[in-house]
Amino acid sequence: MDAFTQLFEKGRNGPCRPWPRVEVSAAEWTALTGHLVAGDLVLMGLWGDAGVVHMALREEGGGRLAVATCPCPDGTFPSVARHHAPAARLERTVRDLFGLVAEGAPDPRPWLDHGRWGVRHPLGTSVRAEPAGDANVVLAADAYPFLAAEGEGLHQIPVGPVHAGIIEPGHFRFSCYGETVVRLEGRLGYVHKGIEGLMAGADIAQAARLAGRQSGDSTVAYALAFCRAVEAARGIVVPERAHALRAVMAELERLANHLGDIGGICNDAAFALMLAHCGVLRELVLRASARGFGHRLMMDKVVPGGVACDLAPEGVAALRALVAHVRAAFPALVELYDNTASLQDRTVGTGFTRPDHVRQFGAGGYVGRASGRAFDARRSLPYPPYDRLPFEVAGRTEGDVNARVWVRIREVEESLGLIVRLLDTLPAGPVLAELNGTGEGRAGEGLAVVEGFRGDVLAFVALGAGGRVRRAHLRDPSWFQWPLLETAIEGNIVADFPLCNKSFNCSYSGVDL
């Protein structure tokens, strides 16, 4: 019996639902790391807690998921990143927030802590910052030790953290030979908002509102992941109509973001016409969402136990009209994209992401599926109502900007079909479960994974004895996509960075926590 199977079986009767969590020794933790290196397991998340560190693992190609918990009595744990690079920024975050140190870590630099908080390890020991005696503390943004690139004729180009328009802040350091990018390194953390600290001690209703604000363009996905974790912890049975309405909202969110991204990518290739037309369609999606659910982004509409509002007949009519309109207008835009030579010249072959890198980082969403990794949480880890809905998981193998556009195009088409199927089969009945008598006030833990428009969102929730949130962690898919952007731009020219960046469209807020 392999290490993961032992972990899974041992935790079946533990506190976490529906997937187990098991306390492991340092040696067992290291053995699981070996399975990550071998490619048998996929790293789904790594986060800190009071005196322990957790690691969520999934079988590659399988439907089993489990959490390993390593106690840190001396404030240290064996580094996963020492052998498996995708864990590096997660380990740096654990150190910043909890003060737990990954022994043997290849990168000891801070990640979220820019030296401006006034305290260190705010979710752990929480001591006043005294940087003068600690060489590992960075006081200012310009003191951050970016990785060096050596070679004759190389120069550096700093970009950000402030960008044009309404883009979130992030710093990008390019090392270039002429116009060719030799190395790119990103630095984030500028929109850190302490969301995990705010969720600790909150009641589940307030925590659900906070979850939906970790990354605002994915408010439905985040709220859904959090609520499913709470429902698993408490044994709450969600009404079938609520499951269906949640999926309608999730597909509307996917539709709006993909339409916006397709237009934005084309705009970064100097083809503003697509941006204008896709922008109109995205606006129609937002207006129909407001008609159906009372909010353009459907914020705070997914709640523990179901949904906050029902879909009235006029809302159904608005959504059906939306689908009909987009289905009529979208094919012409696809043809325009595919038959514009100047646009294809910019997107085809640009920003190539290697399939082995995608597999190593377990990248999901359009980034993974455009490079041959077919993971989609709706299919691979099915949850209601997707466990009984037919749909195709779009995929490509070219791994370039063009492939990421085509994955989005196919997902737009699938989302339109899913919305129609959901409306055609919308069950009658209540939209919110009665929470009384379903473990209210009971301690417990829940784990959930849902598919957002960027990829899989993971949520872990631990409820205290009073029913309030003791610990909540939500992992954005961008944690495993940002590093791949750095590899995708290598060998491209600096002017192609906006195009590559938009084709990834990673979340800043989602990883800044």
C-alpha positions in Angstrom: 0.0 0.0 0.0 1.5 3.3 -1.1 1.9 6.4 1.2 -1.1 8.2 -0.2 -3.4 5.2 0.1 -2.3 4.8 3.7 -3.0 8.5 4.3 -6.4 8.3 2.7 -7.5 5.1 4.6 -6.2 6.3 7.9 -8.2 9.6 7.7 -11.5 8.1 6.8 -13.0 8.5 10.3 -11.2 11.8 11.0 -12.7 15.3 11.5 -12.5 16.4 7.8 -15.2 15.8 5.2 -15.6 14.6 2.5 -11.9 14.1 2.1 -9.7 13.0 5.0 -7.0 14.9 6.9 -4.3 13.0 8.8 -1.5 14.0 11.1 1.8 12.7 9.7 5.4 12.6 10.9 8.2 14.5 9.3 9.4 11.3 7.7 5.9 10.6 6.3 5.6 14.2 5.1 8.9 13.7 3.2 7.7 10.4 1.7 4.6 12.2 0.3 6.9 14.8 -1.2 8.6 12.0 -3.0 5.3 11.0 -4.6 4.9 14.7 -5.8 8.3 14.5 -7.4 7.5 11.3 -9.1 4.3 12.7 -10.5 2.0 10.3 -8.7 0.4 13.1 -6.7 -0.5 16.7 -7.5 0.0 19.5 -4.9 -3.4 21.1 -4.4 -2.4 23.5 -1.6 0.0 24.1 1.3 -1.0 26.4 4.2 -0.2 27.1 7.8 -2.2 26.8 11.0 -1.5 27.0 14.8 1.7 25.0 15.2 1.1 22.8 12.1 1.3 23.0 8.4 -1.2 21.3 6.0 -0.7 19.9 2.5 -3.5 18.9 0.2 -2.7 16.2 -2.3 -4.6 14.6 -5.1 -3.9 11.5 -7.1 -2.9 12.3 -10.6 -5.6 11.0 -12.9 -7.7 9.9 -9.9 -10.6 11.3 -7.8 -9.1 10.9 -4.3 -7.9 13.9 -2.3 -6.5 14.1 1.2 -4.7 16.5 3.5 -1.5 15.7 5.4 -0.8 17.7 8.5 2.7 18.0 9.9 3.2 19.2 13.5 5.9 21.9 13.9 6.7 21.8 17.6 10.0 23.6 17.0 8.5 25.9 14.4 10.0 24.0 11.4 8.9 21.4 8.9 10.7 19.6 6.0 10.6 21.7 2.9 8.5 20.4 0.0 9.9 23.0 -2.3 13.4 21.7 -1.9 12.3 18.8 -4.1 9.1 20.1 -5.7 9.3 23.7 -7.0 5.5 24.4 -7.0 5.5 24.6 -3.2 8.1 27.4 -3.0 5.8 30.5 -2.8 3.4 28.6 -0.6 6.1 27.8 1.9 7.3 31.5 1.9 3.7 32.5 2.6 3.5 30.1 5.6 6.6 31.7 7.0 5.4 35.2 6.5 2.0 34.6 8.1 2.8 32.0 10.8 6.5 32.0 11.3 6.8 28.3 10.5 10.1 27.7 8.6 10.5 25.1 5.9 13.9 23.5 6.6 16.1 23.2 3.5 13.9 25.6 1.5 15.6 26.8 -1.7 14.2 30.3 -1.4 14.1 32.0 2.0 12.9 35.4 0.8 9.6 36.7 2.1 6.6 36.7 -0.2 3.7 38.6 1.2 5.6 40.4 3.9 7.1 43.5 2.3 8.4 44.7 5.7 5.6 47.3 6.2 3.2 45.5 8.5 4.6 46.6 11.8 4.3 43.0 13.0 5.8 39.7 11.9 3.9 36.4 11.6 0.5 38.0 12.2 -1.4 34.7 12.3 1.2 33.0 14.4 3.4 34.4 17.2 2.6 38.0 16.0 5.6 39.9 17.3 6.5 43.5 16.6 8.8 43.8 13.6 12.4 44.5 14.6 14.1 44.3 11.2 17.4 45.7 12.3 18.5 42.4 13.9 17.2 40.1 11.2 18.9 40.0 7.8 15.9 38.1 6.3 13.5 41.0 6.7 13.1 43.2 3.7 12.3 46.8 4.7 11.5 48.4 1.3 10.3 47.2 -2.0 13.5 48.3 -3.8 15.6 46.1 -1.4 14.0 42.9 -2.5 16.7 40.6 -3.8 15.5 39.6 -7.3 17.1 36.5 -8.8 20.1 37.4 -10.9 20.6 36.6 -14.6 24.2 36.7 -15.8 25.6 37.2 -19.2 27.3 39.8 -21.4 25.0 42.5 -22.7 22.1 41.8 -20.3 20.0 44.6 -18.8 17.0 44.8 -16.5 13.7 46.4 -17.1 11.5 47.0 -14.0 7.7 47.2 -14.6 5.1 48.1 -11.9 3.8 47.6 -9.4 1.6 50.5 -10.6 0.2 49.8 -14.1 -1.9 51.6 -16.6 -5.7 51.3 -16.4 -7.3 49.4 -13.5 -4.9 46.5 -13.4 -4.0 45.3 -10.0 -0.5 46.0 -8.7 2.4 43.6 -9.3 6.1 44.2 -10.0 7.8 42.4 -12.9 11.5 42.4 -13.3 12.7 41.6 -16.8 16.3 40.5 -17.6 16.8 41.1 -21.3 19.3 40.7 -24.1 18.2 43.5 -26.4 14.4 43.0 -26.7 14.5 39.3 -25.9 13.5 38.3 -22.4 16.0 36.0 -20.7 14.3 35.9 -17.3 11.2 37.3 -15.8 10.5 37.3 -12.1 7.3 38.6 -10.6 6.8 40.0 -7.1 3.3 40.2 -5.7 1.7 40.9 -2.3 0.8 44.6 -2.9 -2.9 44.0 -2.3 -2.5 41.8 0.8 -5.7 42.4 2.9 -5.3 40.0 5.7 -8.4 38.1 4.6 -7.5 34.9 6.5 -7.1 36.8 9.7 -10.4 38.5 9.1 -12.1 35.1 8.6 -10.8 33.7 11.8 -13.4 34.0 14.5 -16.1 35.2 12.1 -19.5 33.5 11.9 -20.1 31.5 8.7 -22.3 34.1 7.1 -19.7 36.9 7.4 -16.9 34.5 6.4 -18.8 33.6 3.3 -19.0 37.3 2.4 -15.3 37.6 2.9 -14.6 34.5 0.8 -16.5 36.0 -2.1 -14.2 39.0 -1.9 -10.8 37.3 -2.1 -10.8 37.7 -5.9 -13.8 39.7 -7.0 -13.9 38.4 -10.6 -14.4 34.9 -9.1 -16.8 35.8 -6.4 -19.2 32.9 -7.2 -16.4 30.3 -7.4 -14.9 31.4 -4.1 -18.2 31.6 -2.3 -19.2 28.2 -3.7 -15.9 26.6 -2.6 -16.2 28.1 0.9 -19.9 27.1 1.3 -19.3 23.6 0.1 -16.5 23.2 2.6 -18.8 24.5 5.4 -21.7 22.2 4.2 -19.4 19.2 4.3 -18.2 20.1 7.8 -21.8 20.4 9.1 -23.4 17.7 7.0 -25.8 20.2 5.4 -27.9 18.9 2.5 -28.3 21.6 -0.1 -31.6 21.6 -2.1 -31.5 20.5 -5.7 -32.8 23.8 -7.0 -30.0 25.6 -5.2 -27.4 23.3 -6.7 -28.8 24.2 -10.2 -28.9 27.9 -9.5 -25.3 27.8 -8.2 -24.2 26.2 -11.4 -26.1 28.8 -13.5 -24.3 31.6 -11.6 -20.9 29.8 -12.0 -21.4 29.5 -15.8 -22.5 33.1 -16.1 -19.3 34.1 -14.2 -17.2 31.9 -16.5 -19.0 33.4 -19.6 -18.4 37.0 -18.6 -14.8 36.5 -17.8 -13.9 34.5 -20.9 -15.6 37.1 -23.1 -13.7 39.9 -21.4 -10.4 37.9 -21.7 -10.8 37.1 -25.4 -11.4 40.8 -26.1 -8.5 41.9 -23.8 -6.0 39.5 -25.4 -6.9 40.8 -28.9 -6.6 44.3 -27.7 -3.1 43.6 -26.4 -2.3 42.5 -29.9 -3.5 45.9 -31.2 -6.9 44.6 -32.4 -9.3 46.8 -30.5 -12.3 45.8 -32.6 -12.6 42.4 -30.8 -12.3 44.2 -27.4 -15.3 46.4 -28.3 -17.5 43.5 -29.5 -16.6 41.2 -26.7 -17.0 44.0 -24.2 -20.6 44.5 -25.4 -21.3 40.8 -24.9 -19.7 40.8 -21.5 -21.9 43.8 -20.5 -25.0 41.9 -21.6 -24.0 38.9 -19.4 -23.6 41.2 -16.4 -26.9 42.9 -17.0 -28.7 39.5 -17.4 -27.0 38.3 -14.2 -28.4 41.4 -12.4 -31.8 40.7 -13.8 -31.7 37.1 -12.7 -29.9 37.3 -9.3 -30.0 41.0 -8.3 -26.2 41.7 -8.7 -24.0 42.1 -11.8 -21.3 39.9 -10.3 -23.7 37.8 -8.2 -21.8 38.7 -5.1 -23.2 37.3 -1.8 -25.7 35.2 -3.7 -24.1 31.8 -2.9 -24.5 31.3 0.8 -24.1 28.4 3.2 -27.0 26.0 2.6 -27.9 27.2 -0.8 -28.5 30.5 -2.5 -29.7 33.9 -1.2 -32.4 34.4 -3.9 -34.5 32.4 -6.3 -34.6 32.8 -10.0 -38.0 34.3 -11.0 -39.6 33.6 -14.4 -38.6 37.0 -15.7 -35.0 36.1 -14.7 -35.2 32.8 -16.6 -36.5 34.7 -19.7 -33.6 37.2 -19.4 -31.0 34.4 -19.3 -32.6 32.6 -22.3 -32.6 35.9 -24.3 -28.9 36.4 -23.3 -27.9 32.9 -24.5 -29.8 33.4 -27.8 -28.1 36.7 -28.4 -24.6 35.5 -27.6 -25.0 32.4 -29.7 -26.0 34.6 -32.6 -23.2 37.1 -32.3 -20.2 35.0 -31.1 -19.5 32.8 -34.1 -18.8 35.9 -36.2 -16.3 37.1 -33.6 -14.6 33.7 -33.6 -14.3 33.8 -37.4 -12.9 37.3 -37.2 -10.3 36.2 -34.7 -9.3 33.1 -36.7 -9.1 34.9 -40.1 -7.2 38.0 -39.1 -3.7 37.4 -40.2 -2.1 40.2 -38.2 -3.8 38.9 -35.0 -2.8 35.3 -35.6 0.8 36.5 -36.2 0.9 37.8 -32.7 -0.8 34.9 -30.9 0.3 31.7 -32.6 3.5 30.4 -31.2 3.8 33.2 -28.6 4.1 32.5 -24.8 4.6 28.8 -25.1 4.0 26.8 -21.9 5.7 23.5 -21.7 3.4 20.5 -21.0 5.9 19.0 -18.5 5.9 22.3 -16.5 2.1 22.3 -16.5 2.0 18.8 -15.2 4.6 19.5 -12.6 2.7 22.6 -11.2 -0.6 20.9 -11.6 -1.9 24.0 -13.4 -5.6 23.9 -14.1 -8.0 26.1 -16.1 -7.3 27.3 -19.6 -3.5 27.5 -18.8 -3.4 23.7 -18.1 -5.9 22.7 -20.7 -4.2 24.6 -23.5 -1.0 22.6 -22.8 -2.7 19.1 -22.8 -3.6 18.8 -19.1 -7.3 18.0 -19.1 -8.1 18.6 -15.5 -11.4 20.2 -14.7 -12.8 20.0 -11.2 -16.3 19.7 -12.5 -15.4 16.5 -14.3 -12.4 15.1 -12.3 -13.8 15.9 -8.8 -17.5 16.1 -9.7 -19.9 17.9 -7.5 -23.7 18.7 -8.0 -25.1 19.4 -10.4 -22.1 18.8 -12.7 -22.0 15.1 -11.6 -25.0 14.5 -13.8 -24.6 17.1 -16.6 -23.1 16.2 -20.0 -20.5 18.7 -21.2 -17.1 18.7 -23.0 -13.9 19.7 -21.4 -12.1 21.9 -24.0 -8.4 21.3 -24.5 -5.5 22.0 -26.8 -1.9 20.9 -26.9 0.0 23.8 -28.5 0.4 25.7 -25.2 0.6 29.2 -26.7 -1.5 32.3 -26.5 -3.6 31.1 -29.4 -4.4 27.8 -27.7 -5.4 29.7 -24.5 -7.8 31.8 -26.6 -9.3 28.7 -28.3 -9.9 27.0 -24.9 -11.8 30.1 -23.8 -13.8 30.1 -27.0 -14.9 26.5 -26.6 -15.7 27.1 -22.9 -17.9 30.0 -23.9 -19.8 27.7 -26.2 -20.0 25.0 -23.5 -21.2 27.5 -20.8 -24.0 28.6 -23.1 -25.1 25.1 -23.5 -24.9 24.3 -19.8 -27.0 27.4 -18.9 -29.7 26.2 -21.3 -29.6 22.6 -19.9 -29.8 23.9 -16.3 -32.8 26.2 -17.1 -34.6 23.4 -19.0 -34.2 21.0 -16.0 -34.5 23.5 -13.2 -36.0 21.6 -10.2 -38.8 23.0 -8.1 -38.5 23.4 -4.4 -36.6 25.5 -1.8 -33.3 27.3 -2.5 -31.9 27.3 1.0 -31.5 24.5 3.5 -32.6 24.9 7.1 -29.3 25.1 9.0 -30.8 24.4 12.5 -30.3 20.7 13.4 -27.5 20.2 10.8 -24.6 20.4 13.2 -25.0 24.1 14.1 -22.5 25.0 16.7 -20.5 21.8 16.2 -16.8 21.7 15.5 -15.8 20.1 12.2 -13.7 20.5 9.1 -14.6 20.6 5.4 -12.6 20.6 2.2 -14.0 21.5 -1.2 -12.7 22.0 -4.7 -14.7 23.8 -7.4 -13.9 25.0 -10.9 -13.7 28.7 -11.4 -13.1 30.5 -14.7 -9.3 30.4 -14.1 -9.2 26.9 -12.8 -9.7 25.0 -9.5 -10.3 26.9 -6.3 -9.7 24.9 -3.1 -11.3 25.8 0.3 -10.4 24.3 3.7 -12.6 25.4 6.6 -12.2 24.4 10.3 -15.1 25.3 12.5 -14.7 25.8 16.2 -16.9 24.5 19.0 -19.2 27.6 18.8 -19.7 27.1 15.1 -17.5 30.1 14.2 -14.6 29.8 11.8 -11.4 28.8 13.5 -9.3 28.6 10.3 -10.2 29.1 6.7 -7.9 28.9 3.7 -8.8 29.5 0.1 -6.3 28.7 -2.6 -6.5 30.4 -6.0 -5.5 28.6 -9.2 -3.1 31.4 -9.9 -0.7 30.1 -7.2 0.4 27.5 -9.8 0.0 29.6 -12.9 2.0 32.8 -12.1 5.3 30.8 -12.1 4.4 29.3 -15.5 3.9 32.8 -16.9 7.6 33.5 -16.0 8.6 30.5 -18.1 6.2 31.3 -21.0 7.7 34.7 -21.6 11.3 33.5 -21.9 12.6 33.9 -25.4 9.8 36.3 -26.4 10.2 40.0 -26.8 9.3 42.5 -24.1 6.5 43.9 -26.2 4.7 40.5 -26.1 4.5 40.4 -22.3 1.1 42.2 -22.1 -0.2 39.7 -24.5 1.2 36.7 -22.6 0.1 38.2 -19.3 -3.5 38.7 -20.4 -3.6 35.2 -21.9 -2.9 33.9 -18.4 -4.9 36.6 -16.6 -3.7 35.4 -13.2 -5.3 36.9 -10.1 -3.2 39.3 -8.0 -5.7 39.6 -5.2 -6.3 35.8 -5.1 -2.7 35.1 -4.1 -2.1 38.2 -2.1 -4.6 37.0 0.6 
